[in-house]
Amino acid sequence: MDSWMKIMFNDSPIGYSHTNMEVNESSLAQHYVLNNHIYIKLNIMGKQQKVHVDTMAFLDPTHKLQQFAFILSSRGYSMRINAKRAEKQTFNVTMKTGN
């Protein structure tokens, strides 16, 4: 799967989203690999800011989330979240903010 979408605000394009999915036959915990990249330009307090968001998710063959990573970055700020399933409904999560 491969999908591109235009992001609109007040009938004007402000960015895009690109999503793709791959199948990894050699791994049960990472059978489906989903990637999403978002790029948007926002006016924040009168200044244009470029924001990048990257997300990666790994699902097992039953589509149950096993692991994910989320990265948000803009000028002056960044955040990274990583998580991996530890038990049935529990994830070990690490988060890093700042530059």
MARMAR-982055 format. One record per atom (N, C-alpha, C): atom name; residue number from 1; x, z, y; residue in three letters. Coordinates in Angstrom, 2 decimals. Atoms other than C-alpha are relative to their C-alpha. Layout:
// MARMAR-982055
+------+-----+---------+---------+---------+------+
: atom :  nr :      xx :      zz :      yy : rest :
+------+-----+---------+---------+---------+------+
:   CA : NUM :       X :       Z :       Y :  Ala :
...
+------+-----+---------+---------+---------+------+
***
This chain:
// MARMAR-982055
+------+-----+---------+---------+---------+------+
: atom :  nr :      xx :      zz :      yy : rest :
+------+-----+---------+---------+---------+------+
:    N :   1 :    0.84 :    0.00 :   -1.17 :  Met :
:   CA :   1 :    0.00 :    0.00 :    0.00 :  Met :
:    C :   1 :    0.89 :    0.00 :    1.24 :  Met :
:    N :   2 :   -0.71 :    0.06 :   -1.27 :  Asp :
:   CA :   2 :    1.19 :   -0.80 :    3.50 :  Asp :
:    C :   2 :   -1.03 :   -0.23 :    1.09 :  Asp :
:    N :   3 :    1.04 :    0.09 :   -1.03 :  Ser :
:   CA :   3 :   -0.91 :   -0.24 :    6.62 :  Ser :
:    C :   3 :    0.59 :    0.28 :    1.38 :  Ser :
:    N :   4 :   -0.38 :   -0.17 :   -1.40 :  Trp :
:   CA :   4 :   -0.30 :   -0.63 :   10.35 :  Trp :
:    C :   4 :   -1.27 :    0.19 :    0.82 :  Trp :
:    N :   5 :    1.15 :   -0.23 :   -0.89 :  Met :
:   CA :   5 :   -2.69 :    0.75 :   13.00 :  Met :
:    C :   5 :    0.48 :    0.18 :    1.43 :  Met :
:    N :   6 :   -0.27 :   -0.19 :   -1.42 :  Lys :
:   CA :   6 :   -2.70 :    0.58 :   16.76 :  Lys :
:    C :   6 :   -0.72 :    1.27 :    0.44 :  Lys :
:    N :   7 :    0.62 :   -1.22 :   -0.53 :  Ile :
:   CA :   7 :   -3.38 :    3.89 :   18.53 :  Ile :
:    C :   7 :   -0.41 :   -0.28 :    1.44 :  Ile :
:    N :   8 :    0.58 :    0.30 :   -1.31 :  Met :
:   CA :   8 :   -5.65 :    3.57 :   21.55 :  Met :
:    C :   8 :   -0.45 :    1.29 :    0.71 :  Met :
:    N :   9 :    0.54 :   -1.08 :   -0.82 :  Phe :
:   CA :   9 :   -6.59 :    5.92 :   24.41 :  Phe :
:    C :   9 :   -0.61 :   -0.64 :    1.24 :  Phe :
:    N :  10 :    0.73 :    0.62 :   -1.12 :  Asn :
:   CA :  10 :   -9.21 :    4.92 :   27.00 :  Asn :
:    C :  10 :    0.19 :   -1.52 :    0.01 :  Asn :
:    N :  11 :   -0.09 :    1.45 :    0.17 :  Asp :
:   CA :  11 :   -9.10 :    1.33 :   25.68 :  Asp :
:    C :  11 :    1.38 :   -0.59 :    0.28 :  Asp :
:    N :  12 :   -1.37 :    0.49 :   -0.20 :  Ser :
:   CA :  12 :   -5.32 :    1.08 :   26.19 :  Ser :
:    C :  12 :    0.86 :    0.41 :   -1.19 :  Ser :
:    N :  13 :   -0.89 :   -0.38 :    1.11 :  Pro :
:   CA :  13 :   -2.70 :    0.97 :   23.43 :  Pro :
:    C :  13 :    1.07 :    0.99 :    0.47 :  Pro :
:    N :  14 :   -1.04 :   -0.99 :   -0.33 :  Ile :
:   CA :  14 :   -0.41 :    4.02 :   23.46 :  Ile :
:    C :  14 :    1.01 :    0.18 :   -1.12 :  Ile :
:    N :  15 :   -0.95 :   -0.14 :    1.09 :  Gly :
:   CA :  15 :    1.34 :    3.64 :   20.13 :  Gly :
:    C :  15 :   -0.50 :   -0.65 :   -1.27 :  Gly :
:    N :  16 :    0.38 :    0.57 :    1.29 :  Tyr :
:   CA :  16 :    1.11 :    2.79 :   16.47 :  Tyr :
:    C :  16 :    0.25 :    1.02 :   -1.11 :  Tyr :
:    N :  17 :   -0.21 :   -0.79 :    1.21 :  Ser :
:   CA :  17 :    0.97 :    4.32 :   13.01 :  Ser :
:    C :  17 :    0.30 :   -0.98 :   -1.14 :  Ser :
:    N :  18 :   -0.35 :    0.83 :    1.16 :  His :
:   CA :  18 :    2.63 :    2.84 :    9.93 :  His :
:    C :  18 :    0.01 :    0.91 :   -1.23 :  His :
:    N :  19 :    0.10 :   -0.78 :    1.23 :  Thr :
:   CA :  19 :    1.74 :    4.17 :    6.47 :  Thr :
:    C :  19 :    0.29 :   -0.89 :   -1.19 :  Thr :
:    N :  20 :   -0.21 :    0.73 :    1.24 :  Asn :
:   CA :  20 :    3.03 :    3.06 :    3.11 :  Asn :
:    C :  20 :    0.03 :    0.97 :   -1.17 :  Asn :
:    N :  21 :   -0.01 :   -0.79 :    1.22 :  Met :
:   CA :  21 :    2.74 :    4.32 :   -0.45 :  Met :
:    C :  21 :    0.73 :   -0.77 :   -1.08 :  Met :
:    N :  22 :   -0.71 :    0.59 :    1.12 :  Glu :
:   CA :  22 :    5.01 :    3.69 :   -3.40 :  Glu :
:    C :  22 :   -0.28 :    0.84 :   -1.24 :  Glu :
:    N :  23 :    0.17 :   -0.71 :    1.27 :  Val :
:   CA :  23 :    4.68 :    4.61 :   -7.07 :  Val :
:    C :  23 :    1.37 :    0.13 :   -0.64 :  Val :
:    N :  24 :   -1.27 :   -0.30 :    0.64 :  Asn :
:   CA :  24 :    7.65 :    6.28 :   -8.73 :  Asn :
:    C :  24 :   -0.29 :    0.36 :   -1.46 :  Asn :
:    N :  25 :    0.34 :   -0.20 :    1.41 :  Glu :
:   CA :  25 :    7.16 :    5.90 :  -12.49 :  Glu :
:    C :  25 :    0.93 :    0.98 :   -0.71 :  Glu :
:    N :  26 :   -0.98 :   -0.84 :    0.68 :  Ser :
:   CA :  26 :   10.24 :    8.00 :  -13.31 :  Ser :
:    C :  26 :   -0.13 :    1.49 :    0.31 :  Ser :
:    N :  27 :    0.13 :   -1.41 :   -0.36 :  Ser :
:   CA :  27 :    9.01 :   11.29 :  -11.80 :  Ser :
:    C :  27 :   -1.46 :    0.43 :    0.01 :  Ser :
:    N :  28 :    1.37 :   -0.52 :   -0.03 :  Leu :
:   CA :  28 :    5.87 :   13.33 :  -12.48 :  Leu :
:    C :  28 :   -0.29 :    0.73 :    1.31 :  Leu :
:    N :  29 :    0.22 :   -0.77 :   -1.23 :  Ala :
:   CA :  29 :    6.30 :   15.62 :   -9.45 :  Ala :
:    C :  29 :   -0.01 :   -0.88 :    1.24 :  Ala :
:    N :  30 :   -0.06 :    0.92 :   -1.13 :  Gln :
:   CA :  30 :    6.98 :   12.66 :   -7.15 :  Gln :
:    C :  30 :   -0.51 :   -1.38 :   -0.41 :  Gln :
:    N :  31 :    0.55 :    1.25 :    0.52 :  His :
:   CA :  31 :    4.82 :   10.02 :   -8.82 :  His :
:    C :  31 :   -0.46 :   -0.93 :    1.13 :  His :
:    N :  32 :    0.41 :    0.77 :   -1.18 :  Tyr :
:   CA :  32 :    3.24 :    8.88 :   -5.53 :  Tyr :
:    C :  32 :    0.79 :    0.50 :    1.20 :  Tyr :
:    N :  33 :   -0.77 :   -0.34 :   -1.19 :  Val :
:   CA :  33 :    5.35 :    8.79 :   -2.40 :  Val :
:    C :  33 :   -0.70 :   -0.64 :    1.20 :  Val :
:    N :  34 :    0.69 :    0.46 :   -1.20 :  Leu :
:   CA :  34 :    3.45 :    8.55 :    0.90 :  Leu :
:    C :  34 :    0.89 :    0.23 :    1.21 :  Leu :
:    N :  35 :   -0.77 :   -0.09 :   -1.23 :  Asn :
:   CA :  35 :    5.25 :    7.85 :    4.17 :  Asn :
:    C :  35 :   -0.88 :   -0.42 :    1.17 :  Asn :
:    N :  36 :    0.72 :    0.38 :   -1.21 :  Asn :
:   CA :  36 :    3.75 :    7.80 :    7.65 :  Asn :
:    C :  36 :    0.91 :    0.21 :    1.19 :  Asn :
:    N :  37 :   -0.78 :   -0.07 :   -1.24 :  His :
:   CA :  37 :    5.48 :    7.08 :   10.95 :  His :
:    C :  37 :   -0.95 :   -0.26 :    1.16 :  His :
:    N :  38 :    0.84 :    0.16 :   -1.19 :  Ile :
:   CA :  38 :    3.68 :    7.56 :   14.26 :  Ile :
:    C :  38 :    0.91 :    0.00 :    1.22 :  Ile :
:    N :  39 :   -0.71 :    0.08 :   -1.27 :  Tyr :
:   CA :  39 :    5.05 :    6.54 :   17.64 :  Tyr :
:    C :  39 :   -1.06 :   -0.12 :    1.09 :  Tyr :
:    N :  40 :    0.96 :    0.08 :   -1.12 :  Ile :
:   CA :  40 :    3.06 :    7.27 :   20.80 :  Ile :
:    C :  40 :    0.69 :    0.34 :    1.31 :  Ile :
:    N :  41 :   -0.43 :   -0.33 :   -1.36 :  Lys :
:   CA :  41 :    3.64 :    7.38 :   24.54 :  Lys :
:    C :  41 :   -1.15 :    0.76 :    0.66 :  Lys :
:    N :  42 :    1.02 :   -0.83 :   -0.63 :  Leu :
:   CA :  42 :    1.76 :   10.17 :   26.29 :  Leu :
:    C :  42 :    0.43 :    0.38 :    1.40 :  Leu :
:    N :  43 :   -0.27 :   -0.54 :   -1.33 :  Asn :
:   CA :  43 :    1.51 :   11.16 :   29.93 :  Asn :
:    C :  43 :   -0.27 :    1.49 :   -0.05 :  Asn :
:    N :  44 :    0.11 :   -1.44 :    0.03 :  Ile :
:   CA :  44 :    2.20 :   14.88 :   30.00 :  Ile :
:    C :  44 :    0.51 :    0.54 :    1.33 :  Ile :
:    N :  45 :   -0.34 :   -0.55 :   -1.31 :  Met :
:   CA :  45 :    2.16 :   16.60 :   33.38 :  Met :
:    C :  45 :    0.63 :   -1.05 :    0.91 :  Met :
:    N :  46 :   -0.44 :    1.07 :   -0.87 :  Gly :
:   CA :  46 :    2.65 :   13.27 :   35.15 :  Gly :
:    C :  46 :    1.23 :   -0.77 :   -0.45 :  Gly :
:    N :  47 :   -1.18 :    0.71 :    0.51 :  Lys :
:   CA :  47 :    5.62 :   12.14 :   33.04 :  Lys :
:    C :  47 :   -0.32 :   -0.61 :   -1.35 :  Lys :
:    N :  48 :    0.22 :    0.66 :    1.28 :  Gln :
:   CA :  48 :    5.59 :    9.67 :   30.19 :  Gln :
:    C :  48 :    0.97 :    0.57 :   -1.04 :  Gln :
:    N :  49 :   -0.78 :   -0.55 :    1.10 :  Gln :
:   CA :  49 :    6.79 :   11.22 :   26.93 :  Gln :
:    C :  49 :   -0.19 :   -0.88 :   -1.23 :  Gln :
:    N :  50 :    0.05 :    0.72 :    1.27 :  Lys :
:   CA :  50 :    7.65 :    9.34 :   23.74 :  Lys :
:    C :  50 :    0.03 :    1.04 :   -1.12 :  Lys :
:    N :  51 :    0.10 :   -0.95 :    1.09 :  Val :
:   CA :  51 :    6.61 :   11.25 :   20.63 :  Val :
:    C :  51 :    0.10 :   -0.76 :   -1.32 :  Val :
:    N :  52 :   -0.17 :    0.58 :    1.33 :  His :
:   CA :  52 :    7.72 :   10.41 :   17.09 :  His :
:    C :  52 :   -0.43 :    1.06 :   -1.02 :  His :
:    N :  53 :    0.41 :   -0.89 :    1.09 :  Val :
:   CA :  53 :    6.09 :   11.94 :   14.00 :  Val :
:    C :  53 :    0.25 :   -0.74 :   -1.31 :  Val :
:    N :  54 :   -0.26 :    0.56 :    1.33 :  Asp :
:   CA :  54 :    7.36 :   11.26 :   10.48 :  Asp :
:    C :  54 :   -0.49 :    0.99 :   -1.04 :  Asp :
:    N :  55 :    0.53 :   -0.84 :    1.06 :  Thr :
:   CA :  55 :    5.57 :   12.58 :    7.42 :  Thr :
:    C :  55 :    0.29 :   -0.68 :   -1.34 :  Thr :
:    N :  56 :   -0.20 :    0.48 :    1.36 :  Met :
:   CA :  56 :    6.47 :   12.23 :    3.75 :  Met :
:    C :  56 :   -0.69 :    0.98 :   -0.93 :  Met :
:    N :  57 :    0.70 :   -0.85 :    0.96 :  Ala :
:   CA :  57 :    4.33 :   13.54 :    0.90 :  Ala :
:    C :  57 :    0.22 :   -0.54 :   -1.41 :  Ala :
:    N :  58 :   -0.18 :    0.35 :    1.41 :  Phe :
:   CA :  58 :    4.88 :   13.58 :   -2.85 :  Phe :
:    C :  58 :   -1.18 :    0.57 :   -0.79 :  Phe :
:    N :  59 :    1.14 :   -0.41 :    0.81 :  Leu :
:   CA :  59 :    1.91 :   13.70 :   -5.23 :  Leu :
:    C :  59 :    0.30 :   -0.26 :   -1.46 :  Leu :
:    N :  60 :   -0.15 :    0.23 :    1.43 :  Asp :
:   CA :  60 :    1.74 :   14.03 :   -8.99 :  Asp :
:    C :  60 :   -0.99 :   -1.08 :   -0.45 :  Asp :
:    N :  61 :    0.91 :    1.07 :    0.46 :  Pro :
:   CA :  61 :   -0.16 :   11.50 :  -11.18 :  Pro :
:    C :  61 :   -1.49 :    0.31 :    0.18 :  Pro :
:    N :  62 :    1.41 :   -0.37 :   -0.24 :  Thr :
:   CA :  62 :   -3.42 :   13.47 :  -10.60 :  Thr :
:    C :  62 :   -0.31 :    0.11 :    1.49 :  Thr :
:    N :  63 :    0.13 :    0.01 :   -1.46 :  His :
:   CA :  63 :   -2.94 :   13.12 :   -6.81 :  His :
:    C :  63 :    0.08 :    1.39 :    0.63 :  His :
:    N :  64 :   -0.16 :   -1.34 :   -0.55 :  Lys :
:   CA :  64 :   -2.13 :   16.81 :   -6.33 :  Lys :
:    C :  64 :    1.31 :    0.06 :    0.79 :  Lys :
:    N :  65 :   -1.18 :   -0.11 :   -0.86 :  Leu :
:   CA :  65 :    0.26 :   17.48 :   -3.45 :  Leu :
:    C :  65 :    1.03 :    0.93 :   -0.63 :  Leu :
:    N :  66 :   -1.09 :   -0.78 :    0.58 :  Gln :
:   CA :  66 :    3.64 :   18.73 :   -4.73 :  Gln :
:    C :  66 :    1.04 :    0.40 :    1.04 :  Gln :
:    N :  67 :   -1.06 :   -0.24 :   -0.98 :  Gln :
:   CA :  67 :    5.92 :   18.51 :   -1.72 :  Gln :
:    C :  67 :   -0.30 :   -0.84 :    1.23 :  Gln :
:    N :  68 :    0.15 :    0.83 :   -1.20 :  Phe :
:   CA :  68 :    5.87 :   17.36 :    1.91 :  Phe :
:    C :  68 :    1.04 :    0.39 :    1.04 :  Phe :
:    N :  69 :   -0.89 :   -0.22 :   -1.14 :  Ala :
:   CA :  69 :    8.03 :   17.03 :    5.01 :  Ala :
:    C :  69 :   -0.70 :   -0.57 :    1.22 :  Ala :
:    N :  70 :    0.61 :    0.40 :   -1.27 :  Phe :
:   CA :  70 :    6.85 :   16.76 :    8.62 :  Phe :
:    C :  70 :    1.04 :    0.18 :    1.08 :  Phe :
:    N :  71 :   -0.99 :   -0.06 :   -1.08 :  Ile :
:   CA :  71 :    9.12 :   15.94 :   11.56 :  Ile :
:    C :  71 :   -0.66 :   -0.53 :    1.27 :  Ile :
:    N :  72 :    0.51 :    0.40 :   -1.30 :  Leu :
:   CA :  72 :    7.96 :   15.82 :   15.18 :  Leu :
:    C :  72 :    1.16 :    0.09 :    0.98 :  Leu :
:    N :  73 :   -1.08 :   -0.04 :   -0.99 :  Ser :
:   CA :  73 :   10.38 :   14.89 :   17.93 :  Ser :
:    C :  73 :   -0.43 :   -0.72 :    1.27 :  Ser :
:    N :  74 :    0.17 :    0.61 :   -1.32 :  Ser :
:   CA :  74 :   10.20 :   14.12 :   21.62 :  Ser :
:    C :  74 :    1.18 :    0.48 :    0.84 :  Ser :
:    N :  75 :   -1.12 :   -0.43 :   -0.84 :  Arg :
:   CA :  75 :   12.61 :   14.51 :   24.49 :  Arg :
:    C :  75 :   -0.16 :    1.49 :    0.31 :  Arg :
:    N :  76 :    0.02 :   -1.41 :   -0.30 :  Gly :
:   CA :  76 :   13.41 :   18.19 :   24.70 :  Gly :
:    C :  76 :   -0.65 :    0.89 :   -1.05 :  Gly :
:    N :  77 :    0.64 :   -0.84 :    1.02 :  Tyr :
:   CA :  77 :   11.52 :   19.34 :   21.58 :  Tyr :
:    C :  77 :    0.05 :   -0.69 :   -1.36 :  Tyr :
:    N :  78 :    0.08 :    0.52 :    1.36 :  Ser :
:   CA :  78 :   11.69 :   18.95 :   17.83 :  Ser :
:    C :  78 :   -0.51 :    1.10 :   -0.92 :  Ser :
:    N :  79 :    0.50 :   -0.93 :    1.00 :  Met :
:   CA :  79 :   10.07 :   20.56 :   14.82 :  Met :
:    C :  79 :    0.08 :   -0.69 :   -1.36 :  Met :
:    N :  80 :   -0.08 :    0.52 :    1.36 :  Arg :
:   CA :  80 :   10.64 :   20.13 :   11.10 :  Arg :
:    C :  80 :   -0.63 :    1.03 :   -0.93 :  Arg :
:    N :  81 :    0.63 :   -0.85 :    1.00 :  Ile :
:   CA :  81 :    8.48 :   21.54 :    8.31 :  Ile :
:    C :  81 :    0.21 :   -0.65 :   -1.36 :  Ile :
:    N :  82 :   -0.16 :    0.44 :    1.37 :  Asn :
:   CA :  82 :    9.34 :   21.24 :    4.63 :  Asn :
:    C :  82 :   -0.76 :    0.96 :   -0.90 :  Asn :
:    N :  83 :    0.74 :   -0.86 :    0.92 :  Ala :
:   CA :  83 :    7.19 :   22.55 :    1.79 :  Ala :
:    C :  83 :    0.08 :   -0.57 :   -1.41 :  Ala :
:    N :  84 :   -0.03 :    0.38 :    1.40 :  Lys :
:   CA :  84 :    7.34 :   22.53 :   -1.98 :  Lys :
:    C :  84 :   -0.90 :    0.95 :   -0.78 :  Lys :
:    N :  85 :    0.91 :   -0.82 :    0.79 :  Arg :
:   CA :  85 :    4.72 :   23.74 :   -4.44 :  Arg :
:    C :  85 :    0.79 :    1.00 :   -0.84 :  Arg :
:    N :  86 :   -0.64 :   -1.05 :    0.79 :  Ala :
:   CA :  86 :    5.74 :   27.07 :   -6.00 :  Ala :
:    C :  86 :   -0.87 :    0.37 :   -1.19 :  Ala :
:    N :  87 :    0.97 :   -0.33 :    1.04 :  Glu :
:   CA :  87 :    2.60 :   27.86 :   -8.00 :  Glu :
:    C :  87 :   -1.26 :   -0.82 :    0.26 :  Glu :
:    N :  88 :    1.24 :    0.77 :   -0.12 :  Lys :
:   CA :  88 :   -1.00 :   26.65 :   -8.28 :  Lys :
:    C :  88 :   -0.38 :   -0.31 :    1.45 :  Lys :
:    N :  89 :    0.44 :    0.19 :   -1.38 :  Gln :
:   CA :  89 :   -2.05 :   27.17 :   -4.65 :  Gln :
:    C :  89 :    1.03 :    0.48 :    1.02 :  Gln :
:    N :  90 :   -1.02 :   -0.57 :   -0.87 :  Thr :
:   CA :  90 :    1.22 :   28.44 :   -3.19 :  Thr :
:    C :  90 :    1.13 :   -0.99 :    0.23 :  Thr :
:    N :  91 :   -1.13 :    0.85 :   -0.37 :  Phe :
:   CA :  91 :    3.90 :   26.51 :   -1.33 :  Phe :
:    C :  91 :    1.09 :    0.85 :    0.65 :  Phe :
:    N :  92 :   -1.11 :   -0.56 :   -0.76 :  Asn :
:   CA :  92 :    7.34 :   27.59 :   -0.18 :  Asn :
:    C :  92 :    0.20 :   -0.91 :    1.20 :  Asn :
:    N :  93 :   -0.05 :    0.79 :   -1.23 :  Val :
:   CA :  93 :    7.51 :   26.47 :    3.44 :  Val :
:    C :  93 :    1.17 :    0.47 :    0.87 :  Val :
:    N :  94 :   -1.02 :   -0.29 :   -1.00 :  Thr :
:   CA :  94 :   10.44 :   26.27 :    5.83 :  Thr :
:    C :  94 :   -0.32 :   -0.78 :    1.26 :  Thr :
:    N :  95 :    0.32 :    0.64 :   -1.27 :  Met :
:   CA :  95 :   10.07 :   25.48 :    9.50 :  Met :
:    C :  95 :    1.17 :    0.23 :    0.96 :  Met :
:    N :  96 :   -1.06 :   -0.09 :   -0.98 :  Lys :
:   CA :  96 :   12.69 :   24.73 :   12.13 :  Lys :
:    C :  96 :   -0.49 :   -0.62 :    1.29 :  Lys :
:    N :  97 :    0.42 :    0.53 :   -1.29 :  Thr :
:   CA :  97 :   11.90 :   24.31 :   15.81 :  Thr :
:    C :  97 :    1.16 :    0.04 :    0.97 :  Thr :
:    N :  98 :   -1.05 :    0.03 :   -1.02 :  Gly :
:   CA :  98 :   13.97 :   23.54 :   18.86 :  Gly :
:    C :  98 :    1.01 :   -1.08 :   -0.28 :  Gly :
:    N :  99 :   -1.04 :    1.03 :    0.16 :  Asn :
:   CA :  99 :   16.96 :   21.32 :   19.30 :  Asn :
:    C :  99 :    1.22 :    0.62 :   -0.62 :  Asn :
+------+-----+---------+---------+---------+------+
***
